[in-house]
Amino acid sequence: MQIVNAKNIAPNKMTALLYGAPGMGKTTTIGYLPGKTLLLDVDRTSHVLRGKENIDIVYIDNIDTWKNWQDTLTALVKEYKGKYDNYVVDNISELERCILSDLGKQGKNNGVPAQGDYQYMQFKLVNSLRYMKSLDGNVIWTAWETTDSYTTSEGQTYNRAYPQINGKIMNNICGLCDIVGKLMINSEGERGYAFTATNSIYAKNQYDKRPGCKQSELIVSAT
């Protein structure tokens, strides 16, 4: 058993889940990341990063996704660990659907995913995040935004925004992340991420003390 005193814990790399409505600027945020970035493009929106010399792109097969995703993760850890400052998956909401579509196509239910396919997808995505956290770089996943009606223990009802991830693994995925941020636009038209949870927003920040940040200032040194 190895015991480490908390004062000797070194600053860790960031693991973040960023979510927002389609077209708000999640992919554009990737262009502001310092250092060298490897982008795993699932939803084919990386064209907005055209001209960024510090970004390399891997296009995830969105037809034969199950095997391609497994092969990509294996190659990342074996061949590209520590070679990039940032590893980004854009986006997890589309990756879920691509995996389910592929598994359904392989099954015997006329292309409709079976219950077991959902379980395979759930375990694969949670384990994928754990796997990527070993890459010795910042790990950032993006997701689309969805909403529901949320009632507190006091009986108050709110419209709540949160990442569009399968409900059975959302808390697990978010729990493995240091930051869950909702992309928002202020009254001046400036984009930024909210890191502070409210009754209307699913968010968290266990990386530093910021309640939020500008779109261009996601990664800073931990304090």
Contacts in CASP RR format, 6 or more apart in sequence:
PFRMAT RR
TARGET T0000
AUTHOR 0000-0000-0000
METHOD contacts of the structure
MODEL  1
MQIVNAKNIAPNKMTALLYGAPGMGKTTTIGYLPGKTLLLDVDRTSHVLR
GKENIDIVYIDNIDTWKNWQDTLTALVKEYKGKYDNYVVDNISELERCIL
SDLGKQGKNNGVPAQGDYQYMQFKLVNSLRYMKSLDGNVIWTAWETTDSY
TTSEGQTYNRAYPQINGKIMNNICGLCDIVGKLMINSEGERGYAFTATNS
IYAKNQYDKRPGCKQSELIVSAT
11 221 0 8 1.000
11 222 0 8 1.000
12 178 0 8 1.000
12 207 0 8 1.000
12 222 0 8 1.000
13 136 0 8 1.000
13 137 0 8 1.000
13 138 0 8 1.000
13 139 0 8 1.000
14 138 0 8 1.000
14 139 0 8 1.000
14 140 0 8 1.000
14 178 0 8 1.000
14 179 0 8 1.000
14 207 0 8 1.000
14 219 0 8 1.000
14 222 0 8 1.000
15 129 0 8 1.000
15 133 0 8 1.000
15 138 0 8 1.000
15 139 0 8 1.000
15 140 0 8 1.000
15 176 0 8 1.000
15 177 0 8 1.000
15 178 0 8 1.000
15 179 0 8 1.000
16 138 0 8 1.000
16 139 0 8 1.000
16 140 0 8 1.000
16 141 0 8 1.000
16 177 0 8 1.000
16 178 0 8 1.000
16 179 0 8 1.000
16 180 0 8 1.000
16 181 0 8 1.000
16 207 0 8 1.000
16 218 0 8 1.000
17 92 0 8 1.000
17 140 0 8 1.000
17 141 0 8 1.000
17 142 0 8 1.000
17 143 0 8 1.000
17 163 0 8 1.000
17 173 0 8 1.000
17 174 0 8 1.000
17 177 0 8 1.000
17 179 0 8 1.000
17 180 0 8 1.000
17 181 0 8 1.000
18 26 0 8 1.000
18 29 0 8 1.000
18 140 0 8 1.000
18 141 0 8 1.000
18 142 0 8 1.000
18 143 0 8 1.000
18 179 0 8 1.000
18 181 0 8 1.000
18 183 0 8 1.000
18 193 0 8 1.000
18 218 0 8 1.000
19 26 0 8 1.000
19 142 0 8 1.000
19 143 0 8 1.000
19 144 0 8 1.000
19 145 0 8 1.000
19 162 0 8 1.000
19 163 0 8 1.000
19 164 0 8 1.000
19 180 0 8 1.000
19 181 0 8 1.000
19 182 0 8 1.000
19 183 0 8 1.000
20 26 0 8 1.000
20 143 0 8 1.000
20 144 0 8 1.000
20 145 0 8 1.000
20 161 0 8 1.000
20 182 0 8 1.000
20 183 0 8 1.000
21 144 0 8 1.000
21 145 0 8 1.000
21 183 0 8 1.000
22 144 0 8 1.000
23 45 0 8 1.000
24 183 0 8 1.000
24 185 0 8 1.000
24 191 0 8 1.000
25 48 0 8 1.000
25 183 0 8 1.000
25 191 0 8 1.000
25 215 0 8 1.000
26 90 0 8 1.000
26 91 0 8 1.000
26 142 0 8 1.000
26 183 0 8 1.000
27 45 0 8 1.000
27 46 0 8 1.000
27 48 0 8 1.000
27 49 0 8 1.000
27 90 0 8 1.000
27 142 0 8 1.000
28 48 0 8 1.000
28 49 0 8 1.000
28 215 0 8 1.000
29 142 0 8 1.000
29 183 0 8 1.000
29 215 0 8 1.000
29 216 0 8 1.000
29 218 0 8 1.000
30 37 0 8 1.000
30 39 0 8 1.000
30 49 0 8 1.000
30 55 0 8 1.000
30 86 0 8 1.000
30 88 0 8 1.000
30 90 0 8 1.000
30 140 0 8 1.000
31 37 0 8 1.000
31 49 0 8 1.000
31 52 0 8 1.000
31 55 0 8 1.000
32 215 0 8 1.000
32 216 0 8 1.000
32 217 0 8 1.000
32 218 0 8 1.000
33 85 0 8 1.000
33 86 0 8 1.000
33 88 0 8 1.000
33 138 0 8 1.000
33 140 0 8 1.000
33 218 0 8 1.000
33 219 0 8 1.000
34 85 0 8 1.000
34 219 0 8 1.000
35 54 0 8 1.000
35 85 0 8 1.000
35 86 0 8 1.000
36 54 0 8 1.000
36 55 0 8 1.000
36 56 0 8 1.000
36 83 0 8 1.000
36 84 0 8 1.000
36 85 0 8 1.000
36 86 0 8 1.000
37 54 0 8 1.000
37 55 0 8 1.000
37 56 0 8 1.000
37 84 0 8 1.000
37 85 0 8 1.000
37 86 0 8 1.000
37 87 0 8 1.000
37 88 0 8 1.000
38 55 0 8 1.000
38 56 0 8 1.000
38 57 0 8 1.000
38 58 0 8 1.000
38 76 0 8 1.000
38 80 0 8 1.000
38 83 0 8 1.000
38 84 0 8 1.000
38 86 0 8 1.000
38 87 0 8 1.000
38 88 0 8 1.000
39 46 0 8 1.000
39 49 0 8 1.000
39 55 0 8 1.000
39 56 0 8 1.000
39 57 0 8 1.000
39 58 0 8 1.000
39 88 0 8 1.000
39 90 0 8 1.000
40 58 0 8 1.000
40 60 0 8 1.000
40 72 0 8 1.000
40 87 0 8 1.000
40 88 0 8 1.000
40 89 0 8 1.000
40 90 0 8 1.000
41 57 0 8 1.000
41 58 0 8 1.000
41 59 0 8 1.000
41 60 0 8 1.000
41 90 0 8 1.000
42 60 0 8 1.000
42 62 0 8 1.000
42 89 0 8 1.000
42 90 0 8 1.000
42 91 0 8 1.000
42 92 0 8 1.000
42 94 0 8 1.000
42 95 0 8 1.000
42 98 0 8 1.000
43 90 0 8 1.000
43 91 0 8 1.000
43 94 0 8 1.000
44 59 0 8 1.000
44 62 0 8 1.000
45 90 0 8 1.000
46 55 0 8 1.000
46 57 0 8 1.000
46 90 0 8 1.000
49 55 0 8 1.000
49 57 0 8 1.000
56 84 0 8 1.000
58 72 0 8 1.000
60 68 0 8 1.000
60 69 0 8 1.000
60 72 0 8 1.000
60 95 0 8 1.000
60 98 0 8 1.000
61 68 0 8 1.000
61 69 0 8 1.000
62 94 0 8 1.000
62 98 0 8 1.000
63 98 0 8 1.000
63 102 0 8 1.000
64 102 0 8 1.000
65 95 0 8 1.000
65 98 0 8 1.000
65 99 0 8 1.000
65 101 0 8 1.000
65 102 0 8 1.000
66 99 0 8 1.000
66 102 0 8 1.000
66 103 0 8 1.000
66 106 0 8 1.000
66 124 0 8 1.000
69 95 0 8 1.000
69 99 0 8 1.000
69 124 0 8 1.000
69 128 0 8 1.000
70 124 0 8 1.000
73 128 0 8 1.000
73 131 0 8 1.000
73 132 0 8 1.000
76 87 0 8 1.000
76 131 0 8 1.000
76 132 0 8 1.000
76 135 0 8 1.000
77 131 0 8 1.000
77 134 0 8 1.000
77 135 0 8 1.000
80 135 0 8 1.000
81 134 0 8 1.000
81 135 0 8 1.000
81 136 0 8 1.000
82 135 0 8 1.000
82 136 0 8 1.000
82 137 0 8 1.000
84 135 0 8 1.000
84 137 0 8 1.000
85 137 0 8 1.000
85 138 0 8 1.000
86 137 0 8 1.000
86 138 0 8 1.000
86 139 0 8 1.000
86 140 0 8 1.000
86 219 0 8 1.000
87 132 0 8 1.000
87 135 0 8 1.000
87 137 0 8 1.000
87 138 0 8 1.000
87 139 0 8 1.000
87 140 0 8 1.000
88 139 0 8 1.000
88 140 0 8 1.000
88 141 0 8 1.000
88 142 0 8 1.000
89 95 0 8 1.000
89 132 0 8 1.000
89 140 0 8 1.000
89 141 0 8 1.000
89 142 0 8 1.000
90 141 0 8 1.000
90 142 0 8 1.000
91 141 0 8 1.000
91 142 0 8 1.000
91 143 0 8 1.000
91 144 0 8 1.000
92 125 0 8 1.000
92 141 0 8 1.000
92 142 0 8 1.000
92 143 0 8 1.000
92 163 0 8 1.000
92 165 0 8 1.000
92 173 0 8 1.000
93 143 0 8 1.000
93 144 0 8 1.000
93 163 0 8 1.000
93 164 0 8 1.000
93 165 0 8 1.000
94 144 0 8 1.000
95 125 0 8 1.000
96 121 0 8 1.000
96 125 0 8 1.000
96 165 0 8 1.000
96 166 0 8 1.000
99 120 0 8 1.000
99 121 0 8 1.000
99 124 0 8 1.000
99 125 0 8 1.000
100 113 0 8 1.000
100 117 0 8 1.000
100 118 0 8 1.000
100 121 0 8 1.000
101 111 0 8 1.000
101 113 0 8 1.000
103 113 0 8 1.000
103 114 0 8 1.000
103 117 0 8 1.000
103 120 0 8 1.000
103 121 0 8 1.000
104 111 0 8 1.000
104 112 0 8 1.000
104 113 0 8 1.000
104 114 0 8 1.000
104 117 0 8 1.000
105 111 0 8 1.000
107 114 0 8 1.000
107 117 0 8 1.000
113 121 0 8 1.000
118 166 0 8 1.000
118 168 0 8 1.000
121 166 0 8 1.000
122 166 0 8 1.000
122 168 0 8 1.000
122 169 0 8 1.000
125 165 0 8 1.000
125 166 0 8 1.000
125 169 0 8 1.000
125 173 0 8 1.000
126 169 0 8 1.000
126 172 0 8 1.000
126 173 0 8 1.000
126 176 0 8 1.000
129 139 0 8 1.000
129 141 0 8 1.000
129 173 0 8 1.000
129 176 0 8 1.000
129 177 0 8 1.000
130 176 0 8 1.000
132 139 0 8 1.000
133 139 0 8 1.000
133 176 0 8 1.000
138 219 0 8 1.000
140 218 0 8 1.000
141 173 0 8 1.000
141 177 0 8 1.000
143 163 0 8 1.000
143 164 0 8 1.000
143 165 0 8 1.000
144 163 0 8 1.000
144 164 0 8 1.000
145 161 0 8 1.000
145 162 0 8 1.000
145 163 0 8 1.000
145 164 0 8 1.000
145 182 0 8 1.000
145 183 0 8 1.000
146 161 0 8 1.000
146 162 0 8 1.000
146 163 0 8 1.000
146 164 0 8 1.000
147 159 0 8 1.000
147 160 0 8 1.000
147 161 0 8 1.000
147 162 0 8 1.000
148 159 0 8 1.000
148 160 0 8 1.000
148 162 0 8 1.000
149 157 0 8 1.000
149 158 0 8 1.000
149 159 0 8 1.000
149 160 0 8 1.000
150 157 0 8 1.000
150 158 0 8 1.000
150 159 0 8 1.000
150 160 0 8 1.000
150 199 0 8 1.000
151 157 0 8 1.000
151 158 0 8 1.000
152 158 0 8 1.000
152 199 0 8 1.000
156 199 0 8 1.000
158 199 0 8 1.000
158 200 0 8 1.000
159 200 0 8 1.000
160 199 0 8 1.000
160 200 0 8 1.000
160 201 0 8 1.000
160 202 0 8 1.000
161 182 0 8 1.000
161 200 0 8 1.000
161 201 0 8 1.000
161 202 0 8 1.000
162 170 0 8 1.000
162 201 0 8 1.000
162 202 0 8 1.000
163 170 0 8 1.000
163 173 0 8 1.000
163 174 0 8 1.000
163 180 0 8 1.000
163 202 0 8 1.000
165 173 0 8 1.000
174 180 0 8 1.000
174 202 0 8 1.000
174 204 0 8 1.000
175 204 0 8 1.000
177 204 0 8 1.000
178 205 0 8 1.000
178 206 0 8 1.000
178 207 0 8 1.000
179 195 0 8 1.000
179 204 0 8 1.000
179 205 0 8 1.000
179 206 0 8 1.000
179 207 0 8 1.000
180 195 0 8 1.000
180 202 0 8 1.000
180 203 0 8 1.000
180 204 0 8 1.000
181 193 0 8 1.000
181 194 0 8 1.000
181 195 0 8 1.000
181 203 0 8 1.000
181 204 0 8 1.000
181 205 0 8 1.000
181 212 0 8 1.000
182 193 0 8 1.000
182 194 0 8 1.000
182 201 0 8 1.000
182 202 0 8 1.000
182 203 0 8 1.000
183 191 0 8 1.000
183 192 0 8 1.000
183 193 0 8 1.000
183 215 0 8 1.000
184 191 0 8 1.000
184 192 0 8 1.000
184 193 0 8 1.000
184 194 0 8 1.000
185 191 0 8 1.000
185 192 0 8 1.000
186 192 0 8 1.000
190 214 0 8 1.000
190 215 0 8 1.000
191 214 0 8 1.000
191 215 0 8 1.000
192 212 0 8 1.000
192 213 0 8 1.000
192 214 0 8 1.000
192 215 0 8 1.000
193 212 0 8 1.000
193 213 0 8 1.000
193 215 0 8 1.000
193 218 0 8 1.000
194 201 0 8 1.000
194 203 0 8 1.000
194 211 0 8 1.000
194 212 0 8 1.000
195 203 0 8 1.000
195 204 0 8 1.000
195 205 0 8 1.000
195 210 0 8 1.000
195 211 0 8 1.000
195 212 0 8 1.000
195 213 0 8 1.000
196 203 0 8 1.000
196 205 0 8 1.000
196 211 0 8 1.000
196 212 0 8 1.000
197 203 0 8 1.000
197 204 0 8 1.000
205 211 0 8 1.000
205 212 0 8 1.000
207 222 0 8 1.000
208 220 0 8 1.000
208 222 0 8 1.000
208 223 0 8 1.000
209 223 0 8 1.000
210 220 0 8 1.000
213 220 0 8 1.000
END
